[in-house]
Amino acid sequence: MSALAALKNPIEHITEQQYWEQYYNDSEIHSEWNNGCLEEKTVSDFITYLVYKWFQKTLDQYLTVNPIAEFTGLEMGFRLQL
């Protein structure tokens, strides 16, 4: 199933493994996995950019004090439980 078809049919459950293997690198449709459903990633806005900037600064300061990891490039998938 294509990412577009999965987005049009949100009832179908997609496993996280399926997302990473079949949908993550789709260049036509940008989507993200959310508890079994694909959601289309919208274009970022200024508020989202400010949150990203805050998170990056906070993480940078933490890693300066606690050098337990390094930054990677954008578009890396990870889980963040708030």
Secondary structure as GFF3:
##gff-version 3
##sequence-region A 1 82
A	DSSP	alpha_helix	3	8	.	.	.	ID=ss1
A	DSSP	alpha_helix	16	18	.	.	.	ID=ss2
A	DSSP	pi_helix	19	23	.	.	.	ID=ss3
A	DSSP	beta_strand	31	34	.	.	.	ID=ss4
A	DSSP	beta_strand	37	40	.	.	.	ID=ss5
A	DSSP	alpha_helix	46	65	.	.	.	ID=ss6
###
